[in-house]
């Protein structure tokens, strides 16, 4: 007998502005803190939170304006606790 569980997880984003400056003053540093694993891709989360299309997010990534050190294929990566994403301010 197989039992399949299907559930929906609702989430909300709490935005905090830090007084501490980023290493580079020409970019934003976005640190994601999530207590539970989320099955949300980075491109989807950023699109919703920044209010821009996913194609715009993809273009920012391709132009090197959106990146995360050590993560290849950032946009398809699932959000995880402690993830740091950098966004250049001239987006």
N, C-alpha and C positions, 0 to 999 in steps of 0.2 A: 504494500500500500504506500503510495507516494502522497505526500502532503505538500502543497505549494502555497507559500505565503506571499501575498501581494499587499503592499501597503504604500501609502503616499505620505511623504514627509513634507510638511510645510516649514518654511524657513523665513526668517526676516534678517535684514542686514542692519547692524548698528554702526553708524558712521562716527568716527572719532577723529578729531584733528589733534595731532600731536604737536607739542611745543618744540620737541627735539627736531632739529633739522636733519634732512636726508644728507647723505655724503655728497651728493651733487645737487646744488641749489636749482638746477635747470630741469629737474624732474620730480615727479611724485613717486613715493614709495608706498605701495599698497601691501599691507600685511594682512593675510587672511587667518582668522582664528575661528575654528569651528570645533565644537565639542564632540560632534558625531560625524562620521563619514557621510559625505554628500555625493550623490551621483549627478553632479552638475558640472558641466564643462566650463572651463575658464572663459571661452568666448561668449557663452550664454550669460554667465554671471556679469561680466563686464558690460555687455551690451545693455542689459537691463539697468544696471547701476549707473552707467554713464549716459544712458538715454540716446545711444547711437545704434545704428544697424550692425548686425554681425559682419556684414561685408566691409563696413568701415573699420571695425576691430581687426579684421583680417588684413586690411590695407596698412593699418598702423603697425601691425606685426611684421609684415613684409618689408616695410620701410625702415625697420629697426627702431621705431619710436616706442614700441611696446615689447618688453622682453623680461625674462627671468633668468638669472644666472644659473647655469647647470641644468636647465630644463629644455630639452629639444621637443619640438612640436607642442609648444605651450598651449595653443588654443584648443587642442583636443584633449589636454590633460584634465583629469577630474580635480576639482578643488580639494585641497587637504589642509589640515591644521599646520600653521606656520609658514605656508607658502608666501613668498615675497614676489611681487610683480612691480616692475618699474615702468613708468609712463613719462616720456619727455613732455614738458609743459607746452610745447608748441603744437600740440595735436589739434 
